[in-house]
């Protein structure tokens, strides 16, 4: 029997891509990921579905800006700002919910 799988929303896919680059610790990879065209409020090729998805994509753009600022400052920007951004990124990527499900 073949099961139909629902693909993750564009915002979740983008968040996972950015989170993966962040977690790699490879600054070159992070810079490259942050230059991709999909990181904007209205990315070409990623049709937004509804207001919730549009808001999630806007949050991703804000997170990307915070990471770009961190890179520009050579890692000297306020750690609290970056911590909040990473936590939001984990939430958008669905990582936190996966972690909770696996703990049960």
MODELLER restraints for C-alpha pairs under 7 A, 6 or more apart:
rsr = mdl.restraints
at = mdl.atoms
rsr.add(forms.Gaussian(group=physical.xy_distance, feature=features.Distance(at['CA:10:A'], at['CA:46:A']), mean=6.25, stdev=0.5))
rsr.add(forms.Gaussian(group=physical.xy_distance, feature=features.Distance(at['CA:11:A'], at['CA:53:A']), mean=6.65, stdev=0.5))
rsr.add(forms.Gaussian(group=physical.xy_distance, feature=features.Distance(at['CA:11:A'], at['CA:56:A']), mean=6.05, stdev=0.5))
rsr.add(forms.Gaussian(group=physical.xy_distance, feature=features.Distance(at['CA:11:A'], at['CA:57:A']), mean=5.53, stdev=0.5))
rsr.add(forms.Gaussian(group=physical.xy_distance, feature=features.Distance(at['CA:11:A'], at['CA:92:A']), mean=6.98, stdev=0.5))
rsr.add(forms.Gaussian(group=physical.xy_distance, feature=features.Distance(at['CA:12:A'], at['CA:92:A']), mean=5.57, stdev=0.5))
rsr.add(forms.Gaussian(group=physical.xy_distance, feature=features.Distance(at['CA:12:A'], at['CA:93:A']), mean=4.63, stdev=0.5))
rsr.add(forms.Gaussian(group=physical.xy_distance, feature=features.Distance(at['CA:12:A'], at['CA:94:A']), mean=6.80, stdev=0.5))
rsr.add(forms.Gaussian(group=physical.xy_distance, feature=features.Distance(at['CA:13:A'], at['CA:93:A']), mean=6.84, stdev=0.5))
rsr.add(forms.Gaussian(group=physical.xy_distance, feature=features.Distance(at['CA:15:A'], at['CA:60:A']), mean=6.89, stdev=0.5))
rsr.add(forms.Gaussian(group=physical.xy_distance, feature=features.Distance(at['CA:15:A'], at['CA:89:A']), mean=5.88, stdev=0.5))
rsr.add(forms.Gaussian(group=physical.xy_distance, feature=features.Distance(at['CA:15:A'], at['CA:92:A']), mean=5.89, stdev=0.5))
rsr.add(forms.Gaussian(group=physical.xy_distance, feature=features.Distance(at['CA:15:A'], at['CA:93:A']), mean=4.76, stdev=0.5))
rsr.add(forms.Gaussian(group=physical.xy_distance, feature=features.Distance(at['CA:16:A'], at['CA:93:A']), mean=4.89, stdev=0.5))
rsr.add(forms.Gaussian(group=physical.xy_distance, feature=features.Distance(at['CA:18:A'], at['CA:33:A']), mean=6.47, stdev=0.5))
rsr.add(forms.Gaussian(group=physical.xy_distance, feature=features.Distance(at['CA:19:A'], at['CA:89:A']), mean=6.59, stdev=0.5))
rsr.add(forms.Gaussian(group=physical.xy_distance, feature=features.Distance(at['CA:21:A'], at['CA:29:A']), mean=5.98, stdev=0.5))
rsr.add(forms.Gaussian(group=physical.xy_distance, feature=features.Distance(at['CA:21:A'], at['CA:30:A']), mean=5.00, stdev=0.5))
rsr.add(forms.Gaussian(group=physical.xy_distance, feature=features.Distance(at['CA:21:A'], at['CA:33:A']), mean=6.82, stdev=0.5))
rsr.add(forms.Gaussian(group=physical.xy_distance, feature=features.Distance(at['CA:22:A'], at['CA:30:A']), mean=5.90, stdev=0.5))
rsr.add(forms.Gaussian(group=physical.xy_distance, feature=features.Distance(at['CA:34:A'], at['CA:64:A']), mean=6.32, stdev=0.5))
rsr.add(forms.Gaussian(group=physical.xy_distance, feature=features.Distance(at['CA:37:A'], at['CA:43:A']), mean=6.54, stdev=0.5))
rsr.add(forms.Gaussian(group=physical.xy_distance, feature=features.Distance(at['CA:38:A'], at['CA:44:A']), mean=6.64, stdev=0.5))
rsr.add(forms.Gaussian(group=physical.xy_distance, feature=features.Distance(at['CA:39:A'], at['CA:60:A']), mean=6.84, stdev=0.5))
rsr.add(forms.Gaussian(group=physical.xy_distance, feature=features.Distance(at['CA:39:A'], at['CA:61:A']), mean=5.45, stdev=0.5))
rsr.add(forms.Gaussian(group=physical.xy_distance, feature=features.Distance(at['CA:40:A'], at['CA:58:A']), mean=6.87, stdev=0.5))
rsr.add(forms.Gaussian(group=physical.xy_distance, feature=features.Distance(at['CA:40:A'], at['CA:61:A']), mean=5.12, stdev=0.5))
rsr.add(forms.Gaussian(group=physical.xy_distance, feature=features.Distance(at['CA:41:A'], at['CA:57:A']), mean=5.62, stdev=0.5))
rsr.add(forms.Gaussian(group=physical.xy_distance, feature=features.Distance(at['CA:41:A'], at['CA:58:A']), mean=4.80, stdev=0.5))
rsr.add(forms.Gaussian(group=physical.xy_distance, feature=features.Distance(at['CA:41:A'], at['CA:61:A']), mean=6.27, stdev=0.5))
rsr.add(forms.Gaussian(group=physical.xy_distance, feature=features.Distance(at['CA:48:A'], at['CA:54:A']), mean=5.91, stdev=0.5))
rsr.add(forms.Gaussian(group=physical.xy_distance, feature=features.Distance(at['CA:63:A'], at['CA:85:A']), mean=5.35, stdev=0.5))
rsr.add(forms.Gaussian(group=physical.xy_distance, feature=features.Distance(at['CA:66:A'], at['CA:82:A']), mean=6.70, stdev=0.5))
rsr.add(forms.Gaussian(group=physical.xy_distance, feature=features.Distance(at['CA:70:A'], at['CA:76:A']), mean=6.68, stdev=0.5))
rsr.add(forms.Gaussian(group=physical.xy_distance, feature=features.Distance(at['CA:70:A'], at['CA:77:A']), mean=5.43, stdev=0.5))
rsr.add(forms.Gaussian(group=physical.xy_distance, feature=features.Distance(at['CA:90:A'], at['CA:96:A']), mean=6.12, stdev=0.5))
